Amino acid sequence: MIFFDAQENTFYLDNGRITYCFGLAKEGYLECRYFGRHIRRCNGSARPWYFDRGFCSNPDPQDKRFSLDTLPQEYPDMNQGDFRSPAYVMQTPDGRRVTRFLFQGYEILQGKPSLPGLPATYVEHLQEAQTLVVRLADAHTGAQIWLYYTIFREYDAICRHVEVVNGSTDALWLERLMAMSMDFPGGDYDLLTLSGSHLMEKVVHRRPVTADAVVLDSCRGASSPQQTPCVVLTEPQTDESRGQAWGFNFVYSGDFQAVVQAGQYGSVRVQMGLNPLTFGWNLEPGQRFVSPECVLVYSHTGLNGMSHTFHRLYAQRLFRGPWRDRVRPILLNSWEAFTFSIDEEKCLSLAKQASELGIELFVLDDGWFKNRVDDRRALGDWVTDRTKFPHGLGRLAQAVRDAGVDFGIWFEPEMVSYDSDLYRSHPDWIIRSPDYAPILSRSQLVLDLSNPAVQDYLVEAVSAVLEETKASYVKWDMNRHITDLGSSWLPARQQRELSHRYMLGLYQVLERLNQCFPQVLFEGCSSGGGRFDAGMLYYMPQTWASDNTDAVCRLQIQSGTSLLFPPVTMGSHVSAVPNHQTGRITPLETRFAVALGGNLGYEMDIRTLTPEEREEVRRQIRTYKALRETVQHGTFYRLLDPQQHNDAAWNFVSQDGNTVVCCQYRVLADPLRRTTVVRLQGLDPEATYRRQEDGVCFGGDELMYAGLGDRPVRQDFVSVISVFEKVEP
């Protein structure tokens, strides 16, 4: 799948469906040439014409047409005449930032190497992928930059990351490091990003790329609800099912930066990497620095086609462990029922009622540990509150299992309260500046995970609870962002490394817990979807999509999230009304129809349900269990965008193609009672499908080309779930 054409000086990565190629210019510079649909050869039909242009520097004094400021580069430097965004900045011991890295050589590896200490996609067999390693070298410092490119046989994706090797006798300082950079040729492009805020995560924003630079970043210590480490370039006419799309997703959970920069002559540069505002790294002689990886996906079948590649790659080659391929349980969380006012009797009564409804997992949320009566104290002291649970959590967990449901538990391990035994014992374990009182958020401080002692404490504390309770599920929360970046553990020359070292420490803790408790299903949470990223999914194969459980808002949140991540990753629960975030009152059936689009759970006090509501919940759970395999492991198609319409719709197709689930939603009633038609996708046009509700049969071609109409009613917030089974000829 990878070869070098010596005559053309061109590298090809090709799996028969996509082609990625770049070549050598002037024997030393890497020139982007093509990334898109499979082509047999790239002979330069679309290469830009070069001229002697004003203000363009010429590294080859004999060729005034050649300038790095106009060259579509693969990994651009600074201080060599390219005045666009550089992929890296390196400072030498004399304080200068002038380096000249040129092509030195390459090798082709079978399979895909792992990234030490970092989450990354993987292969189970060497034949699944090939990896190209291109070496760049700086003659003056002796340093090298290794560019890694992996292409998969079964997925239309390229994975890129960078390694910097200090071969000099002096330390080097990394100021900026992108995992990838790519220059697109001149043309019209739209840019899609996933931005938002707490309670409104992953909102899709689309705009044309003009003569500006768009910089997306997070300096919050997390990928954040405000920005997602992802950009998508499309043709202007690209929609869900037609047109070209290029997706770039950074597999990282901390501070990042993405740059989309329009060049002066029509090109577009895309970069993704560590945020230089909070990143810096002291690279000692002989040391190597490994960047996180970026996943590049190409689709010529619109945004759904791009999403399918991300979904399949992540579900099969990013998630790990036994939960990768298993269906996820239906859970009930204690928070909405009790908040901090929990005890053994209340929890057991709730678990018994959950079992009667068919719920499979009871999750003990915040408030179970010593002195935890509100959010101002006790965080970090992961010891059972014997006042609330006099017989211990082990006894409660077993009683819950005896009632017929599994037991899960909530932690927020990265944070600590001022008023806690942990802080009183180890005030030096928090992230802070020694010169100022630390800034509080939710009355919390952040533990310094760059410190191995802190990592050990967290692993030991969490492990003790998991061993006592034999919990099958953990909700891992993170309810504040990082301020006062400073570490009493790191020496002065490494203070700029803290942001990245924090993430490496967190990944180390999660890896150790994954290895110790492989049967535990870990679910990530950061006040909802504040750290819903590919990096966390490597350790936790699902994430609480948002603290906003309002069904109408969730249509938009879940639709945006699905641009990158499959429904099996999304915690999506039915909550009480009036909704806690919006005050909106939506029907129970619509709340379920939206929650069906992910991993179903209930976020309410089920003891207050009326007999009619209890029976409806039972029906919902039976329905979800029957459709769960299709929803969680099938193929997902967005049909109507809730950001653009009063309606929303999507459908799922099972892996064997025999079951189709179509979900249609109307937000506000239409006084004209017009029928909205949605055209299903992913069906066999030659097959016949029987609708479960009434037994009526339709051709796959009719459902896809003519479409499926809704049933207009005089009511707000309505939904329809239609299930079709393929009929044997």
PETA-V335770 format. One record per helix or strand. SS is the DSSP state (A for helix, B for strand). FROM is the first residue (numbers start at 1). TO is the last residue. If there is no record, write none. Layout:
[[SS:FROM:TO] [SS:FROM:TO]]
This chain:
[[B:2:5] [B:10:14] [B:18:25] [B:29:37] [B:73:73] [B:88:91] [B:101:110] [A:126:128] [B:129:138] [B:144:152] [B:157:165] [B:172:184] [B:190:197] [B:200:208] [B:213:218] [B:227:234] [B:243:243] [B:245:250] [B:256:262] [B:268:274] [B:281:283] [B:288:290] [B:294:299] [B:301:301] [A:302:317] [A:322:324] [B:331:333] [A:335:338] [A:344:357] [B:361:364] [B:369:369] [B:377:377] [B:384:384] [A:392:402] [B:406:411] [B:415:417] [B:419:419] [A:421:425] [A:427:429] [B:430:430] [B:441:441] [B:444:447] [A:452:469] [B:473:476] [A:492:516] [B:521:524] [B:526:526] [B:529:529] [A:534:537] [B:542:544] [A:551:561] [A:567:569] [B:570:575] [A:588:595] [B:599:603] [A:606:608] [A:611:633] [B:635:640] [B:647:653] [B:659:666] [B:677:678] [B:688:691] [B:697:699] [A:700:706] [B:708:709] [B:718:727]]
